Structures are given as structure tokens and as C-alpha cells.
Amino acid sequence: MILSNIDSDCTIVWNSEEIVLPQYDSLFVPFASKKITIKQGAHLLVSNPRKD
């Protein structure tokens, strides 16, 4: 999955690690990740390709 931040900076929690995703940056999240949490509100564009 690819998360693209199209708004203000936000914080994402993934595997107990806090990651700041700056405005207009993107983050790759591996398919095996079970859960991610967005701590601060943001507008994210999510690209989630199918697994064949």
C-alpha cells in the first residue's frame, strides 16, 4: 500500500514506531503489515494494488 499525504503533516503509528509523514510525501506500507494508525488528522490518498 502507498499512502500519499495531500494535506498537512501527520503522524502514522506502525509497528509501535511513530513516523511523521510530511505534506506531499508518500510512504510505502508492506502488504504484510497488519495495522497502521493515523494519529493526527490528514487527507491521505491510498493506493492499494491487488495481490494476485
mmCIF entry with sequence, helices, sheets and N, C-alpha, C, O atoms, coordinates in Angstrom:
data_MODEL
# 
_entry.id   MODEL 
# 
_entity.id                         1 
_entity.type                       polymer 
_entity.pdbx_number_of_molecules   1 
# 
_entity_poly.entity_id                      1 
_entity_poly.type                           'polypeptide(L)' 
_entity_poly.nstd_linkage                   no 
_entity_poly.nstd_monomer                   no 
_entity_poly.pdbx_seq_one_letter_code       MILSNIDSDCTIVWNSEEIVLPQYDSLFVPFASKKITIKQGAHLLVSNPRKD 
_entity_poly.pdbx_seq_one_letter_code_can   MILSNIDSDCTIVWNSEEIVLPQYDSLFVPFASKKITIKQGAHLLVSNPRKD 
_entity_poly.pdbx_strand_id                 A 
# 
loop_
_entity_poly_seq.entity_id 
_entity_poly_seq.num 
_entity_poly_seq.mon_id 
_entity_poly_seq.hetero 
1 1  MET n 
1 2  ILE n 
1 3  LEU n 
1 4  SER n 
1 5  ASN n 
1 6  ILE n 
1 7  ASP n 
1 8  SER n 
1 9  ASP n 
1 10 CYS n 
1 11 THR n 
1 12 ILE n 
1 13 VAL n 
1 14 TRP n 
1 15 ASN n 
1 16 SER n 
1 17 GLU n 
1 18 GLU n 
1 19 ILE n 
1 20 VAL n 
1 21 LEU n 
1 22 PRO n 
1 23 GLN n 
1 24 TYR n 
1 25 ASP n 
1 26 SER n 
1 27 LEU n 
1 28 PHE n 
1 29 VAL n 
1 30 PRO n 
1 31 PHE n 
1 32 ALA n 
1 33 SER n 
1 34 LYS n 
1 35 LYS n 
1 36 ILE n 
1 37 THR n 
1 38 ILE n 
1 39 LYS n 
1 40 GLN n 
1 41 GLY n 
1 42 ALA n 
1 43 HIS n 
1 44 LEU n 
1 45 LEU n 
1 46 VAL n 
1 47 SER n 
1 48 ASN n 
1 49 PRO n 
1 50 ARG n 
1 51 LYS n 
1 52 ASP n 
# 
_struct_asym.id          A 
_struct_asym.entity_id   1 
# 
loop_
_struct_sheet.id 
_struct_sheet.type 
_struct_sheet.number_strands 
_struct_sheet.details 
AA1 ? 3 ? 
AA2 ? 3 ? 
# 
loop_
_struct_sheet_order.sheet_id 
_struct_sheet_order.range_id_1 
_struct_sheet_order.range_id_2 
_struct_sheet_order.offset 
_struct_sheet_order.sense 
AA1 1 2 ? anti-parallel 
AA1 2 3 ? anti-parallel 
AA2 1 2 ? anti-parallel 
AA2 2 3 ? anti-parallel 
# 
loop_
_struct_sheet_range.sheet_id 
_struct_sheet_range.id 
_struct_sheet_range.beg_label_comp_id 
_struct_sheet_range.beg_label_asym_id 
_struct_sheet_range.beg_label_seq_id 
_struct_sheet_range.pdbx_beg_PDB_ins_code 
_struct_sheet_range.end_label_comp_id 
_struct_sheet_range.end_label_asym_id 
_struct_sheet_range.end_label_seq_id 
_struct_sheet_range.pdbx_end_PDB_ins_code 
_struct_sheet_range.beg_auth_comp_id 
_struct_sheet_range.beg_auth_asym_id 
_struct_sheet_range.beg_auth_seq_id 
_struct_sheet_range.end_auth_comp_id 
_struct_sheet_range.end_auth_asym_id 
_struct_sheet_range.end_auth_seq_id 
AA1 1 SER A 26 ? PHE A 28 ? SER A 26 PHE A 28 
AA1 2 ILE A 2  ? ASN A 5  ? ILE A 2  ASN A 5  
AA1 3 LEU A 44 ? SER A 47 ? LEU A 44 SER A 47 
AA2 1 GLU A 17 ? LEU A 21 ? GLU A 17 LEU A 21 
AA2 2 CYS A 10 ? TRP A 14 ? CYS A 10 TRP A 14 
AA2 3 ILE A 36 ? ILE A 38 ? ILE A 36 ILE A 38 
# 
loop_
_atom_site.group_PDB 
_atom_site.id 
_atom_site.type_symbol 
_atom_site.label_atom_id 
_atom_site.label_alt_id 
_atom_site.label_comp_id 
_atom_site.label_asym_id 
_atom_site.label_entity_id 
_atom_site.label_seq_id 
_atom_site.pdbx_PDB_ins_code 
_atom_site.Cartn_x 
_atom_site.Cartn_y 
_atom_site.Cartn_z 
_atom_site.occupancy 
_atom_site.B_iso_or_equiv 
_atom_site.pdbx_formal_charge 
_atom_site.auth_seq_id 
_atom_site.auth_comp_id 
_atom_site.auth_asym_id 
_atom_site.auth_atom_id 
_atom_site.pdbx_PDB_model_num 
ATOM 1   N N  . MET A 1 1  ? 0.854  -1.160  0.000  1.00 0.00 ? 1  MET A N  1 
ATOM 2   C CA . MET A 1 1  ? 0.000  0.000   0.000  1.00 0.00 ? 1  MET A CA 1 
ATOM 3   C C  . MET A 1 1  ? 0.903  1.227   0.000  1.00 0.00 ? 1  MET A C  1 
ATOM 4   O O  . MET A 1 1  ? 1.962  1.234   0.628  1.00 0.00 ? 1  MET A O  1 
ATOM 5   N N  . ILE A 1 2  ? 0.476  2.254   -0.705 1.00 0.00 ? 2  ILE A N  1 
ATOM 6   C CA . ILE A 1 2  ? 1.201  3.520   -0.715 1.00 0.00 ? 2  ILE A CA 1 
ATOM 7   C C  . ILE A 1 2  ? 0.269  4.599   -0.188 1.00 0.00 ? 2  ILE A C  1 
ATOM 8   O O  . ILE A 1 2  ? -0.841 4.773   -0.690 1.00 0.00 ? 2  ILE A O  1 
ATOM 9   N N  . LEU A 1 3  ? 0.730  5.327   0.835  1.00 0.00 ? 3  LEU A N  1 
ATOM 10  C CA . LEU A 1 3  ? -0.025 6.437   1.395  1.00 0.00 ? 3  LEU A CA 1 
ATOM 11  C C  . LEU A 1 3  ? 0.617  7.730   0.924  1.00 0.00 ? 3  LEU A C  1 
ATOM 12  O O  . LEU A 1 3  ? 1.810  7.941   1.142  1.00 0.00 ? 3  LEU A O  1 
ATOM 13  N N  . SER A 1 4  ? -0.140 8.585   0.291  1.00 0.00 ? 4  SER A N  1 
ATOM 14  C CA . SER A 1 4  ? 0.349  9.883   -0.155 1.00 0.00 ? 4  SER A CA 1 
ATOM 15  C C  . SER A 1 4  ? -0.388 10.965  0.616  1.00 0.00 ? 4  SER A C  1 
ATOM 16  O O  . SER A 1 4  ? -1.617 11.033  0.580  1.00 0.00 ? 4  SER A O  1 
ATOM 17  N N  . ASN A 1 5  ? 0.357  11.803  1.307  1.00 0.00 ? 5  ASN A N  1 
ATOM 18  C CA . ASN A 1 5  ? -0.220 12.849  2.131  1.00 0.00 ? 5  ASN A CA 1 
ATOM 19  C C  . ASN A 1 5  ? -0.494 14.078  1.265  1.00 0.00 ? 5  ASN A C  1 
ATOM 20  O O  . ASN A 1 5  ? 0.439  14.700  0.756  1.00 0.00 ? 5  ASN A O  1 
ATOM 21  N N  . ILE A 1 6  ? -1.760 14.425  1.098  1.00 0.00 ? 6  ILE A N  1 
ATOM 22  C CA . ILE A 1 6  ? -2.125 15.559  0.252  1.00 0.00 ? 6  ILE A CA 1 
ATOM 23  C C  . ILE A 1 6  ? -2.581 16.759  1.082  1.00 0.00 ? 6  ILE A C  1 
ATOM 24  O O  . ILE A 1 6  ? -3.164 17.706  0.552  1.00 0.00 ? 6  ILE A O  1 
ATOM 25  N N  . ASP A 1 7  ? -2.309 16.709  2.389  1.00 0.00 ? 7  ASP A N  1 
ATOM 26  C CA . ASP A 1 7  ? -2.710 17.798  3.278  1.00 0.00 ? 7  ASP A CA 1 
ATOM 27  C C  . ASP A 1 7  ? -1.539 18.131  4.198  1.00 0.00 ? 7  ASP A C  1 
ATOM 28  O O  . ASP A 1 7  ? -0.386 17.986  3.790  1.00 0.00 ? 7  ASP A O  1 
ATOM 29  N N  . SER A 1 8  ? -1.801 18.566  5.411  1.00 0.00 ? 8  SER A N  1 
ATOM 30  C CA . SER A 1 8  ? -0.748 18.944  6.350  1.00 0.00 ? 8  SER A CA 1 
ATOM 31  C C  . SER A 1 8  ? -0.037 17.715  6.918  1.00 0.00 ? 8  SER A C  1 
ATOM 32  O O  . SER A 1 8  ? -0.506 16.586  6.773  1.00 0.00 ? 8  SER A O  1 
ATOM 33  N N  . ASP A 1 9  ? 1.107  17.958  7.568  1.00 0.00 ? 9  ASP A N  1 
ATOM 34  C CA . ASP A 1 9  ? 1.884  16.870  8.165  1.00 0.00 ? 9  ASP A CA 1 
ATOM 35  C C  . ASP A 1 9  ? 1.010  16.028  9.084  1.00 0.00 ? 9  ASP A C  1 
ATOM 36  O O  . ASP A 1 9  ? 0.110  16.549  9.743  1.00 0.00 ? 9  ASP A O  1 
ATOM 37  N N  . CYS A 1 10 ? 1.276  14.731  9.127  1.00 0.00 ? 10 CYS A N  1 
ATOM 38  C CA . CYS A 1 10 ? 0.549  13.847  10.030 1.00 0.00 ? 10 CYS A CA 1 
ATOM 39  C C  . CYS A 1 10 ? 1.510  12.826  10.603 1.00 0.00 ? 10 CYS A C  1 
ATOM 40  O O  . CYS A 1 10 ? 2.615  12.643  10.091 1.00 0.00 ? 10 CYS A O  1 
ATOM 41  N N  . THR A 1 11 ? 1.092  12.169  11.658 1.00 0.00 ? 11 THR A N  1 
ATOM 42  C CA . THR A 1 11 ? 1.891  11.128  12.298 1.00 0.00 ? 11 THR A CA 1 
ATOM 43  C C  . THR A 1 11 ? 1.184  9.796   12.129 1.00 0.00 ? 11 THR A C  1 
ATOM 44  O O  . THR A 1 11 ? -0.014 9.673   12.387 1.00 0.00 ? 11 THR A O  1 
ATOM 45  N N  . ILE A 1 12 ? 1.943  8.802   11.691 1.00 0.00 ? 12 ILE A N  1 
ATOM 46  C CA . ILE A 1 12 ? 1.416  7.458   11.492 1.00 0.00 ? 12 ILE A CA 1 
ATOM 47  C C  . ILE A 1 12 ? 2.133  6.526   12.448 1.00 0.00 ? 12 ILE A C  1 
ATOM 48  O O  . ILE A 1 12 ? 3.357  6.580   12.561 1.00 0.00 ? 12 ILE A O  1 
ATOM 49  N N  . VAL A 1 13 ? 1.385  5.666   13.143 1.00 0.00 ? 13 VAL A N  1 
ATOM 50  C CA . VAL A 1 13 ? 1.978  4.680   14.034 1.00 0.00 ? 13 VAL A CA 1 
ATOM 51  C C  . VAL A 1 13 ? 1.918  3.332   13.332 1.00 0.00 ? 13 VAL A C  1 
ATOM 52  O O  . VAL A 1 13 ? 0.861  2.882   12.891 1.00 0.00 ? 13 VAL A O  1 
ATOM 53  N N  . TRP A 1 14 ? 3.081  2.705   13.243 1.00 0.00 ? 14 TRP A N  1 
ATOM 54  C CA . TRP A 1 14 ? 3.201  1.440   12.518 1.00 0.00 ? 14 TRP A CA 1 
ATOM 55  C C  . TRP A 1 14 ? 4.221  0.581   13.260 1.00 0.00 ? 14 TRP A C  1 
ATOM 56  O O  . TRP A 1 14 ? 5.371  0.994   13.412 1.00 0.00 ? 14 TRP A O  1 
ATOM 57  N N  . ASN A 1 15 ? 3.837  -0.575  13.713 1.00 0.00 ? 15 ASN A N  1 
ATOM 58  C CA . ASN A 1 15 ? 4.715  -1.472  14.480 1.00 0.00 ? 15 ASN A CA 1 
ATOM 59  C C  . ASN A 1 15 ? 5.320  -0.755  15.679 1.00 0.00 ? 15 ASN A C  1 
ATOM 60  O O  . ASN A 1 15 ? 6.517  -0.888  15.934 1.00 0.00 ? 15 ASN A O  1 
ATOM 61  N N  . SER A 1 16 ? 4.520  -0.003  16.413 1.00 0.00 ? 16 SER A N  1 
ATOM 62  C CA . SER A 1 16 ? 4.922  0.756   17.610 1.00 0.00 ? 16 SER A CA 1 
ATOM 63  C C  . SER A 1 16 ? 5.931  1.866   17.320 1.00 0.00 ? 16 SER A C  1 
ATOM 64  O O  . SER A 1 16 ? 6.560  2.380   18.245 1.00 0.00 ? 16 SER A O  1 
ATOM 65  N N  . GLU A 1 17 ? 6.092  2.236   16.074 1.00 0.00 ? 17 GLU A N  1 
ATOM 66  C CA . GLU A 1 17 ? 7.005  3.321   15.692 1.00 0.00 ? 17 GLU A CA 1 
ATOM 67  C C  . GLU A 1 17 ? 6.193  4.481   15.131 1.00 0.00 ? 17 GLU A C  1 
ATOM 68  O O  . GLU A 1 17 ? 5.299  4.277   14.310 1.00 0.00 ? 17 GLU A O  1 
ATOM 69  N N  . GLU A 1 18 ? 6.503  5.703   15.574 1.00 0.00 ? 18 GLU A N  1 
ATOM 70  C CA . GLU A 1 18 ? 5.822  6.885   15.064 1.00 0.00 ? 18 GLU A CA 1 
ATOM 71  C C  . GLU A 1 18 ? 6.601  7.443   13.880 1.00 0.00 ? 18 GLU A C  1 
ATOM 72  O O  . GLU A 1 18 ? 7.803  7.691   13.972 1.00 0.00 ? 18 GLU A O  1 
ATOM 73  N N  . ILE A 1 19 ? 5.906  7.632   12.784 1.00 0.00 ? 19 ILE A N  1 
ATOM 74  C CA . ILE A 1 19 ? 6.518  8.137   11.552 1.00 0.00 ? 19 ILE A CA 1 
ATOM 75  C C  . ILE A 1 19 ? 5.794  9.420   11.163 1.00 0.00 ? 19 ILE A C  1 
ATOM 76  O O  . ILE A 1 19 ? 4.575  9.424   10.998 1.00 0.00 ? 19 ILE A O  1 
ATOM 77  N N  . VAL A 1 20 ? 6.543  10.501  11.019 1.00 0.00 ? 20 VAL A N  1 
ATOM 78  C CA . VAL A 1 20 ? 5.955  11.754  10.561 1.00 0.00 ? 20 VAL A CA 1 
ATOM 79  C C  . VAL A 1 20 ? 5.939  11.728  9.036  1.00 0.00 ? 20 VAL A C  1 
ATOM 80  O O  . VAL A 1 20 ? 6.971  11.539  8.392  1.00 0.00 ? 20 VAL A O  1 
ATOM 81  N N  . LEU A 1 21 ? 4.764  11.919  8.481  1.00 0.00 ? 21 LEU A N  1 
ATOM 82  C CA . LEU A 1 21 ? 4.611  11.961  7.029  1.00 0.00 ? 21 LEU A CA 1 
ATOM 83  C C  . LEU A 1 21 ? 4.351  13.408  6.636  1.00 0.00 ? 21 LEU A C  1 
ATOM 84  O O  . LEU A 1 21 ? 3.237  13.905  6.800  1.00 0.00 ? 21 LEU A O  1 
ATOM 85  N N  . PRO A 1 22 ? 5.381  14.092  6.115  1.00 0.00 ? 22 PRO A N  1 
ATOM 86  C CA . PRO A 1 22 ? 5.226  15.493  5.762  1.00 0.00 ? 22 PRO A CA 1 
ATOM 87  C C  . PRO A 1 22 ? 4.241  15.688  4.607  1.00 0.00 ? 22 PRO A C  1 
ATOM 88  O O  . PRO A 1 22 ? 3.944  14.763  3.851  1.00 0.00 ? 22 PRO A O  1 
ATOM 89  N N  . GLN A 1 23 ? 3.755  16.899  4.500  1.00 0.00 ? 23 GLN A N  1 
ATOM 90  C CA . GLN A 1 23 ? 2.830  17.262  3.425  1.00 0.00 ? 23 GLN A CA 1 
ATOM 91  C C  . GLN A 1 23 ? 3.460  16.939  2.073  1.00 0.00 ? 23 GLN A C  1 
ATOM 92  O O  . GLN A 1 23 ? 4.625  17.258  1.837  1.00 0.00 ? 23 GLN A O  1 
ATOM 93  N N  . TYR A 1 24 ? 2.702  16.315  1.198  1.00 0.00 ? 24 TYR A N  1 
ATOM 94  C CA . TYR A 1 24 ? 3.063  15.944  -0.174 1.00 0.00 ? 24 TYR A CA 1 
ATOM 95  C C  . TYR A 1 24 ? 4.088  14.817  -0.270 1.00 0.00 ? 24 TYR A C  1 
ATOM 96  O O  . TYR A 1 24 ? 4.609  14.566  -1.356 1.00 0.00 ? 24 TYR A O  1 
ATOM 97  N N  . ASP A 1 25 ? 4.395  14.130  0.831  1.00 0.00 ? 25 ASP A N  1 
ATOM 98  C CA . ASP A 1 25 ? 5.274  12.970  0.780  1.00 0.00 ? 25 ASP A CA 1 
ATOM 99  C C  . ASP A 1 25 ? 4.439  11.700  0.753  1.00 0.00 ? 25 ASP A C  1 
ATOM 100 O O  . ASP A 1 25 ? 3.234  11.721  1.003  1.00 0.00 ? 25 ASP A O  1 
ATOM 101 N N  . SER A 1 26 ? 5.111  10.586  0.441  1.00 0.00 ? 26 SER A N  1 
ATOM 102 C CA . SER A 1 26 ? 4.438  9.287   0.376  1.00 0.00 ? 26 SER A CA 1 
ATOM 103 C C  . SER A 1 26 ? 5.170  8.289   1.245  1.00 0.00 ? 26 SER A C  1 
ATOM 104 O O  . SER A 1 26 ? 6.353  8.452   1.543  1.00 0.00 ? 26 SER A O  1 
ATOM 105 N N  . LEU A 1 27 ? 4.449  7.242   1.652  1.00 0.00 ? 27 LEU A N  1 
ATOM 106 C CA . LEU A 1 27 ? 5.005  6.198   2.496  1.00 0.00 ? 27 LEU A CA 1 
ATOM 107 C C  . LEU A 1 27 ? 4.562  4.854   1.936  1.00 0.00 ? 27 LEU A C  1 
ATOM 108 O O  . LEU A 1 27 ? 3.382  4.651   1.652  1.00 0.00 ? 27 LEU A O  1 
ATOM 109 N N  . PHE A 1 28 ? 5.506  3.943   1.779  1.00 0.00 ? 28 PHE A N  1 
ATOM 110 C CA . PHE A 1 28 ? 5.203  2.581   1.338  1.00 0.00 ? 28 PHE A CA 1 
ATOM 111 C C  . PHE A 1 28 ? 4.955  1.714   2.559  1.00 0.00 ? 28 PHE A C  1 
ATOM 112 O O  . PHE A 1 28 ? 5.785  1.670   3.466  1.00 0.00 ? 28 PHE A O  1 
ATOM 113 N N  . VAL A 1 29 ? 3.824  1.024   2.593  1.00 0.00 ? 29 VAL A N  1 
ATOM 114 C CA . VAL A 1 29 ? 3.482  0.120   3.689  1.00 0.00 ? 29 VAL A CA 1 
ATOM 115 C C  . VAL A 1 29 ? 3.450  -1.292  3.109  1.00 0.00 ? 29 VAL A C  1 
ATOM 116 O O  . VAL A 1 29 ? 2.637  -1.570  2.227  1.00 0.00 ? 29 VAL A O  1 
ATOM 117 N N  . PRO A 1 30 ? 4.319  -2.194  3.584  1.00 0.00 ? 30 PRO A N  1 
ATOM 118 C CA . PRO A 1 30 ? 4.352  -3.558  3.056  1.00 0.00 ? 30 PRO A CA 1 
ATOM 119 C C  . PRO A 1 30 ? 3.012  -4.277  3.218  1.00 0.00 ? 30 PRO A C  1 
ATOM 120 O O  . PRO A 1 30 ? 2.255  -3.991  4.146  1.00 0.00 ? 30 PRO A O  1 
ATOM 121 N N  . PHE A 1 31 ? 2.731  -5.190  2.329  1.00 0.00 ? 31 PHE A N  1 
ATOM 122 C CA . PHE A 1 31 ? 1.484  -5.942  2.325  1.00 0.00 ? 31 PHE A CA 1 
ATOM 123 C C  . PHE A 1 31 ? 1.280  -6.701  3.641  1.00 0.00 ? 31 PHE A C  1 
ATOM 124 O O  . PHE A 1 31 ? 0.146  -6.859  4.094  1.00 0.00 ? 31 PHE A O  1 
ATOM 125 N N  . ALA A 1 32 ? 2.365  -7.170  4.251  1.00 0.00 ? 32 ALA A N  1 
ATOM 126 C CA . ALA A 1 32 ? 2.276  -7.975  5.467  1.00 0.00 ? 32 ALA A CA 1 
ATOM 127 C C  . ALA A 1 32 ? 1.906  -7.155  6.707  1.00 0.00 ? 32 ALA A C  1 
ATOM 128 O O  . ALA A 1 32 ? 1.623  -7.737  7.755  1.00 0.00 ? 32 ALA A O  1 
ATOM 129 N N  . SER A 1 33 ? 1.902  -5.843  6.618  1.00 0.00 ? 33 SER A N  1 
ATOM 130 C CA . SER A 1 33 ? 1.551  -5.015  7.777  1.00 0.00 ? 33 SER A CA 1 
ATOM 131 C C  . SER A 1 33 ? 0.095  -5.237  8.150  1.00 0.00 ? 33 SER A C  1 
ATOM 132 O O  . SER A 1 33 ? -0.787 -5.236  7.291  1.00 0.00 ? 33 SER A O  1 
ATOM 133 N N  . LYS A 1 34 ? -0.144 -5.425  9.425  1.00 0.00 ? 34 LYS A N  1 
ATOM 134 C CA . LYS A 1 34 ? -1.492 -5.723  9.876  1.00 0.00 ? 34 LYS A CA 1 
ATOM 135 C C  . LYS A 1 34 ? -2.288 -4.468  10.202 1.00 0.00 ? 34 LYS A C  1 
ATOM 136 O O  . LYS A 1 34 ? -3.483 -4.400  9.912  1.00 0.00 ? 34 LYS A O  1 
ATOM 137 N N  . LYS A 1 35 ? -1.629 -3.461  10.812 1.00 0.00 ? 35 LYS A N  1 
ATOM 138 C CA . LYS A 1 35 ? -2.374 -2.302  11.274 1.00 0.00 ? 35 LYS A CA 1 
ATOM 139 C C  . LYS A 1 35 ? -1.497 -1.059  11.243 1.00 0.00 ? 35 LYS A C  1 
ATOM 140 O O  . LYS A 1 35 ? -0.338 -1.093  11.656 1.00 0.00 ? 35 LYS A O  1 
ATOM 141 N N  . ILE A 1 36 ? -2.060 0.035   10.750 1.00 0.00 ? 36 ILE A N  1 
ATOM 142 C CA . ILE A 1 36 ? -1.423 1.336   10.857 1.00 0.00 ? 36 ILE A CA 1 
ATOM 143 C C  . ILE A 1 36 ? -2.457 2.284   11.452 1.00 0.00 ? 36 ILE A C  1 
ATOM 144 O O  . ILE A 1 36 ? -3.658 2.111   11.241 1.00 0.00 ? 36 ILE A O  1 
ATOM 145 N N  . THR A 1 37 ? -1.995 3.276   12.188 1.00 0.00 ? 37 THR A N  1 
ATOM 146 C CA . THR A 1 37 ? -2.874 4.231   12.835 1.00 0.00 ? 37 THR A CA 1 
ATOM 147 C C  . THR A 1 37 ? -2.430 5.638   12.473 1.00 0.00 ? 37 THR A C  1 
ATOM 148 O O  . THR A 1 37 ? -1.239 5.944   12.527 1.00 0.00 ? 37 THR A O  1 
ATOM 149 N N  . ILE A 1 38 ? -3.369 6.491   12.107 1.00 0.00 ? 38 ILE A N  1 
ATOM 150 C CA . ILE A 1 38 ? -3.081 7.889   11.835 1.00 0.00 ? 38 ILE A CA 1 
ATOM 151 C C  . ILE A 1 38 ? -3.405 8.667   13.096 1.00 0.00 ? 38 ILE A C  1 
ATOM 152 O O  . ILE A 1 38 ? -4.564 8.744   13.502 1.00 0.00 ? 38 ILE A O  1 
ATOM 153 N N  . LYS A 1 39 ? -2.372 9.250   13.724 1.00 0.00 ? 39 LYS A N  1 
ATOM 154 C CA . LYS A 1 39 ? -2.572 9.940   14.997 1.00 0.00 ? 39 LYS A CA 1 
ATOM 155 C C  . LYS A 1 39 ? -3.190 11.318  14.824 1.00 0.00 ? 39 LYS A C  1 
ATOM 156 O O  . LYS A 1 39 ? -4.048 11.711  15.613 1.00 0.00 ? 39 LYS A O  1 
ATOM 157 N N  . GLN A 1 40 ? -2.772 12.053  13.813 1.00 0.00 ? 40 GLN A N  1 
ATOM 158 C CA . GLN A 1 40 ? -3.301 13.387  13.585 1.00 0.00 ? 40 GLN A CA 1 
ATOM 159 C C  . GLN A 1 40 ? -4.083 13.356  12.282 1.00 0.00 ? 40 GLN A C  1 
ATOM 160 O O  . GLN A 1 40 ? -3.701 12.667  11.336 1.00 0.00 ? 40 GLN A O  1 
ATOM 161 N N  . GLY A 1 41 ? -5.162 14.093  12.237 1.00 0.00 ? 41 GLY A N  1 
ATOM 162 C CA . GLY A 1 41 ? -5.995 14.096  11.043 1.00 0.00 ? 41 GLY A CA 1 
ATOM 163 C C  . GLY A 1 41 ? -5.232 14.569  9.816  1.00 0.00 ? 41 GLY A C  1 
ATOM 164 O O  . GLY A 1 41 ? -4.414 15.485  9.895  1.00 0.00 ? 41 GLY A O  1 
ATOM 165 N N  . ALA A 1 42 ? -5.501 13.950  8.706  1.00 0.00 ? 42 ALA A N  1 
ATOM 166 C CA . ALA A 1 42 ? -4.863 14.315  7.435  1.00 0.00 ? 42 ALA A CA 1 
ATOM 167 C C  . ALA A 1 42 ? -5.714 13.771  6.298  1.00 0.00 ? 42 ALA A C  1 
ATOM 168 O O  . ALA A 1 42 ? -6.600 12.942  6.507  1.00 0.00 ? 42 ALA A O  1 
ATOM 169 N N  . HIS A 1 43 ? -5.439 14.236  5.128  1.00 0.00 ? 43 HIS A N  1 
ATOM 170 C CA . HIS A 1 43 ? -6.071 13.696  3.923  1.00 0.00 ? 43 HIS A CA 1 
ATOM 171 C C  . HIS A 1 43 ? -5.018 12.872  3.202  1.00 0.00 ? 43 HIS A C  1 
ATOM 172 O O  . HIS A 1 43 ? -4.014 13.400  2.725  1.00 0.00 ? 43 HIS A O  1 
ATOM 173 N N  . LEU A 1 44 ? -5.264 11.570  3.130  1.00 0.00 ? 44 LEU A N  1 
ATOM 174 C CA . LEU A 1 44 ? -4.316 10.659  2.502  1.00 0.00 ? 44 LEU A CA 1 
ATOM 175 C C  . LEU A 1 44 ? -4.936 10.028  1.266  1.00 0.00 ? 44 LEU A C  1 
ATOM 176 O O  . LEU A 1 44 ? -6.115 9.676   1.251  1.00 0.00 ? 44 LEU A O  1 
ATOM 177 N N  . LEU A 1 45 ? -4.127 9.894   0.247  1.00 0.00 ? 45 LEU A N  1 
ATOM 178 C CA . LEU A 1 45 ? -4.510 9.158   -0.946 1.00 0.00 ? 45 LEU A CA 1 
ATOM 179 C C  . LEU A 1 45 ? -3.915 7.769   -0.786 1.00 0.00 ? 45 LEU A C  1 
ATOM 180 O O  . LEU A 1 45 ? -2.703 7.630   -0.624 1.00 0.00 ? 45 LEU A O  1 
ATOM 181 N N  . VAL A 1 46 ? -4.750 6.741   -0.829 1.00 0.00 ? 46 VAL A N  1 
ATOM 182 C CA . VAL A 1 46 ? -4.313 5.366   -0.608 1.00 0.00 ? 46 VAL A CA 1 
ATOM 183 C C  . VAL A 1 46 ? -4.305 4.612   -1.924 1.00 0.00 ? 46 VAL A C  1 
ATOM 184 O O  . VAL A 1 46 ? -5.324 4.527   -2.610 1.00 0.00 ? 46 VAL A O  1 
ATOM 185 N N  . SER A 1 47 ? -3.141 4.061   -2.275 1.00 0.00 ? 47 SER A N  1 
ATOM 186 C CA . SER A 1 47 ? -3.024 3.209   -3.451 1.00 0.00 ? 47 SER A CA 1 
ATOM 187 C C  . SER A 1 47 ? -2.801 1.793   -2.944 1.00 0.00 ? 47 SER A C  1 
ATOM 188 O O  . SER A 1 47 ? -1.796 1.505   -2.295 1.00 0.00 ? 47 SER A O  1 
ATOM 189 N N  . ASN A 1 48 ? -3.745 0.918   -3.246 1.00 0.00 ? 48 ASN A N  1 
ATOM 190 C CA . ASN A 1 48 ? -3.694 -0.440  -2.726 1.00 0.00 ? 48 ASN A CA 1 
ATOM 191 C C  . ASN A 1 48 ? -3.848 -1.425  -3.873 1.00 0.00 ? 48 ASN A C  1 
ATOM 192 O O  . ASN A 1 48 ? -4.962 -1.836  -4.196 1.00 0.00 ? 48 ASN A O  1 
ATOM 193 N N  . PRO A 1 49 ? -2.719 -1.809  -4.497 1.00 0.00 ? 49 PRO A N  1 
ATOM 194 C CA . PRO A 1 49 ? -2.826 -2.751  -5.616 1.00 0.00 ? 49 PRO A CA 1 
ATOM 195 C C  . PRO A 1 49 ? -3.290 -4.128  -5.156 1.00 0.00 ? 49 PRO A C  1 
ATOM 196 O O  . PRO A 1 49 ? -3.065 -4.518  -4.011 1.00 0.00 ? 49 PRO A O  1 
ATOM 197 N N  . ARG A 1 50 ? -3.921 -4.838  -6.033 1.00 0.00 ? 50 ARG A N  1 
ATOM 198 C CA . ARG A 1 50 ? -4.400 -6.185  -5.715 1.00 0.00 ? 50 ARG A CA 1 
ATOM 199 C C  . ARG A 1 50 ? -3.225 -7.153  -5.601 1.00 0.00 ? 50 ARG A C  1 
ATOM 200 O O  . ARG A 1 50 ? -2.200 -6.997  -6.265 1.00 0.00 ? 50 ARG A O  1 
ATOM 201 N N  . LYS A 1 51 ? -3.400 -8.136  -4.756 1.00 0.00 ? 51 LYS A N  1 
ATOM 202 C CA . LYS A 1 51 ? -2.414 -9.208  -4.657 1.00 0.00 ? 51 LYS A CA 1 
ATOM 203 C C  . LYS A 1 51 ? -2.955 -10.380 -5.477 1.00 0.00 ? 51 LYS A C  1 
ATOM 204 O O  . LYS A 1 51 ? -4.003 -10.940 -5.154 1.00 0.00 ? 51 LYS A O  1 
ATOM 205 N N  . ASP A 1 52 ? -2.247 -10.738 -6.523 1.00 0.00 ? 52 ASP A N  1 
ATOM 206 C CA . ASP A 1 52 ? -2.688 -11.848 -7.383 1.00 0.00 ? 52 ASP A CA 1 
ATOM 207 C C  . ASP A 1 52 ? -1.948 -13.113 -7.081 1.00 0.00 ? 52 ASP A C  1 
ATOM 208 O O  . ASP A 1 52 ? -2.196 -14.140 -7.712 1.00 0.00 ? 52 ASP A O  1 
# 
